[in-house]
Amino acid sequence: MARLDMDELRNLDEEELAYRLNNVKEELFNLRFQKSIGQLEDYNRLRELKRNVARIKTVQSQRRLAARIAEEEQGNAQ
């Protein structure tokens, strides 16, 4: 999986985001394991995957915040 585009991530539903996060974390785990035993060849991939995790978590956090704000506004309107 290459660098994830933020616009692409924002267009995904929650289930797909969670699925992608799980896949990226799994690949990151495998690369860290390879690094620990000295078999890792592409160290830049570690950095890329960590940033992809951050991108996905950012989108999830933005959605939670937007939902919380909408909920509070709805509660204030009543």
C-alpha positions in Angstrom: 0.0 0.0 0.0 1.5 3.3 -1.1 1.0 6.7 0.5 -2.6 7.2 1.4 -4.3 10.3 0.1 -6.3 12.3 2.7 -9.2 13.0 0.2 -9.4 9.3 -0.5 -9.5 8.5 3.2 -12.2 11.1 3.9 -14.5 9.4 1.3 -14.3 6.0 3.0 -16.8 4.8 5.5 -15.9 3.9 9.1 -15.6 0.1 8.4 -13.3 0.6 5.5 -11.1 3.0 7.5 -10.9 0.5 10.3 -10.0 -2.3 7.8 -7.3 -0.2 6.3 -5.9 0.8 9.7 -5.8 -2.8 10.7 -3.9 -3.8 7.4 -1.4 -1.0 7.8 -0.7 -1.8 11.5 -0.3 -5.5 10.5 2.2 -4.6 7.8 4.0 -2.2 10.2 4.3 -5.0 12.8 5.8 -7.4 10.2 8.3 -4.8 9.1 9.3 -4.0 12.7 9.8 -7.7 13.2 12.0 -7.9 10.1 14.0 -5.0 11.4 14.6 -6.6 14.7 16.1 -9.7 13.1 18.1 -7.8 10.6 16.1 -8.7 7.4 14.5 -5.3 6.6 15.7 -3.9 3.3 13.4 -0.8 2.9 13.6 1.3 6.1 11.7 4.1 4.4 8.6 1.8 4.3 8.5 2.0 8.1 8.2 5.7 8.0 5.6 5.6 5.3 3.4 3.2 7.2 3.7 5.1 10.4 2.5 8.2 8.6 -0.4 6.2 7.0 -1.5 5.1 10.5 -1.4 8.8 11.6 -3.4 9.8 8.5 -6.1 7.2 9.1 -6.3 8.1 12.8 -6.6 11.8 12.0 -9.6 11.2 9.8 -11.2 9.0 12.4 -10.6 11.7 15.1 -12.0 14.4 12.8 -15.2 12.4 12.4 -15.6 11.8 16.1 -15.1 15.5 16.8 -17.6 16.5 14.1 -20.2 14.0 15.5 -19.7 15.4 19.0 -20.1 19.0 17.8 -23.2 18.1 15.8 -24.6 16.3 18.9 -24.0 19.3 21.1 -25.5 21.7 18.6 -28.6 19.5 18.4 -28.9 19.4 22.2 -28.6 23.2 22.4 -31.3 23.7 19.7 -33.9 21.8 21.8 
